[in-house]
Structures are given as structure tokens and as C-alpha cells.
Amino acid sequence: MKSSTSFWNSSQFVSSSPYTQKQTARTPQWKNILSRLVQSLVPNDEPRISQVTRNGKLIWKVYNPQTQQRLSFTSEAEVRSWLETRYYEN
């Protein structure tokens, strides 16, 4: 006896419609917008550290939102030392 084929095969469940594809493409955009909104509403006291090159030398710039101080360091070790001092003073 031959077995009958089911009306729904697994590929029909897996395939996605163009609507679903558009939704998934937009998801990162909405997550980014939501993330920015949350960041703007929640105060962030964490220091911001960036690296820049000046006259061929690497400089670490630090912004401390708690004190609104802007600092520059010439080595990563100096930045780490400053971070540790900041952490233990609070």
C-alpha cells in the first residue's frame, strides 16, 4: 500500500513571506532607535574613553560625566590607573 503525502509539507512552514522578510530587515533599525531612546532617558555615569592620533602619537581621551572633566593620557596604563583610582574613590 502506498503512503499518502501530507497536504502540508515542512517547506511551507519554513518559508517566509515578503512581509516577514521586511519585518526582520526593520528589526535592527527599531532596536537601534529604542536603544538610543533608553540611553537618553537613563543617566550614564560611566566614563567615555576614545583613542585619537595626534602628531603620530596615540592619545587616550577620557570624559568623566560625573565631574564633566575631560582628560588626556599618553598610555593605556595611565588610563587604567585613573579608572582604578576613580573606582575606589567612589
TITI-296054 format. One record per residue (C-alpha): residue number from 1; x, y, z. Coordinates in steps of 0.001 Angstrom, whole numbers, plus 500000, padded with zeros to 6 digits. Layout:
N
+-----+--------+--------+--------+
! num !     c1 !     c2 !     c3 !
+-----+--------+--------+--------+
! NUM !      X !      Y !      Z !
...
+-----+--------+--------+--------+
This chain:
90
+-----+--------+--------+--------+
! num !     c1 !     c2 !     c3 !
+-----+--------+--------+--------+
!   1 ! 500000 ! 500000 ! 500000 !
!   2 ! 501292 ! 503406 ! 499087 !
!   3 ! 501524 ! 506017 ! 501788 !
!   4 ! 499773 ! 509262 ! 501104 !
!   5 ! 501641 ! 512546 ! 501085 !
!   6 ! 500556 ! 515065 ! 503647 !
!   7 ! 498841 ! 518213 ! 502406 !
!   8 ! 501325 ! 520478 ! 504251 !
!   9 ! 504985 ! 519750 ! 503825 !
!  10 ! 507720 ! 521147 ! 506045 !
!  11 ! 508944 ! 523685 ! 503471 !
!  12 ! 505642 ! 525530 ! 503702 !
!  13 ! 506199 ! 526112 ! 507407 !
!  14 ! 509788 ! 527269 ! 506957 !
!  15 ! 509305 ! 529607 ! 504039 !
!  16 ! 508702 ! 533210 ! 504916 !
!  17 ! 506511 ! 535732 ! 503254 !
!  18 ! 507788 ! 539071 ! 501896 !
!  19 ! 506023 ! 540753 ! 504847 !
!  20 ! 508046 ! 538693 ! 507338 !
!  21 ! 511264 ! 539465 ! 505476 !
!  22 ! 510536 ! 543212 ! 505627 !
!  23 ! 509794 ! 542970 ! 509344 !
!  24 ! 513089 ! 541220 ! 510077 !
!  25 ! 515002 ! 543764 ! 507978 !
!  26 ! 513493 ! 546614 ! 510009 !
!  27 ! 514107 ! 544992 ! 513398 !
!  28 ! 517721 ! 546244 ! 513794 !
!  29 ! 516593 ! 549789 ! 512974 !
!  30 ! 513914 ! 549685 ! 515673 !
!  31 ! 516322 ! 548166 ! 518183 !
!  32 ! 518797 ! 550967 ! 517446 !
!  33 ! 516137 ! 553659 ! 517884 !
!  34 ! 514862 ! 552069 ! 521095 !
!  35 ! 518405 ! 551731 ! 522435 !
!  36 ! 519107 ! 555433 ! 521784 !
!  37 ! 515871 ! 556412 ! 523494 !
!  38 ! 516668 ! 554354 ! 526584 !
!  39 ! 520214 ! 555745 ! 526708 !
!  40 ! 518902 ! 559302 ! 526582 !
!  41 ! 516439 ! 558661 ! 529428 !
!  42 ! 518777 ! 556747 ! 531742 !
!  43 ! 521700 ! 558689 ! 533187 !
!  44 ! 525060 ! 557144 ! 532382 !
!  45 ! 527856 ! 557855 ! 534843 !
!  46 ! 530383 ! 555630 ! 533112 !
!  47 ! 533460 ! 557337 ! 531683 !
!  48 ! 533813 ! 557503 ! 527915 !
!  49 ! 537212 ! 556626 ! 526537 !
!  50 ! 538393 ! 557128 ! 522975 !
!  51 ! 541694 ! 556867 ! 521146 !
!  52 ! 542983 ! 559530 ! 518779 !
!  53 ! 546250 ! 560045 ! 516961 !
!  54 ! 547937 ! 563432 ! 517316 !
!  55 ! 551203 ! 564162 ! 515544 !
!  56 ! 551671 ! 560426 ! 515038 !
!  57 ! 551216 ! 559643 ! 518746 !
!  58 ! 548350 ! 557669 ! 520218 !
!  59 ! 546388 ! 559645 ! 522836 !
!  60 ! 543592 ! 558381 ! 525075 !
!  61 ! 540822 ! 560905 ! 525706 !
!  62 ! 538591 ! 560394 ! 528718 !
!  63 ! 535345 ! 562142 ! 529582 !
!  64 ! 534017 ! 561776 ! 533122 !
!  65 ! 530260 ! 562588 ! 533156 !
!  66 ! 530173 ! 562722 ! 536966 !
!  67 ! 532584 ! 565662 ! 537135 !
!  68 ! 532263 ! 566785 ! 533487 !
!  69 ! 536057 ! 566575 ! 533279 !
!  70 ! 537918 ! 565896 ! 530036 !
!  71 ! 541330 ! 564312 ! 530408 !
!  72 ! 544055 ! 563119 ! 528048 !
!  73 ! 546563 ! 560337 ! 528682 !
!  74 ! 549564 ! 559156 ! 526715 !
!  75 ! 549432 ! 555485 ! 527724 !
!  76 ! 546878 ! 552806 ! 528384 !
!  77 ! 548483 ! 552198 ! 531793 !
!  78 ! 547698 ! 555802 ! 532804 !
!  79 ! 544068 ! 555342 ! 531784 !
!  80 ! 543823 ! 552093 ! 533780 !
!  81 ! 545364 ! 553774 ! 536807 !
!  82 ! 542911 ! 556673 ! 536550 !
!  83 ! 539977 ! 554246 ! 536221 !
!  84 ! 541069 ! 552279 ! 539280 !
!  85 ! 541503 ! 555460 ! 541316 !
!  86 ! 538074 ! 556685 ! 540210 !
!  87 ! 536503 ! 553338 ! 541093 !
!  88 ! 537991 ! 553134 ! 544575 !
!  89 ! 537274 ! 556795 ! 545431 !
!  90 ! 533534 ! 556329 ! 544872 !
+-----+--------+--------+--------+
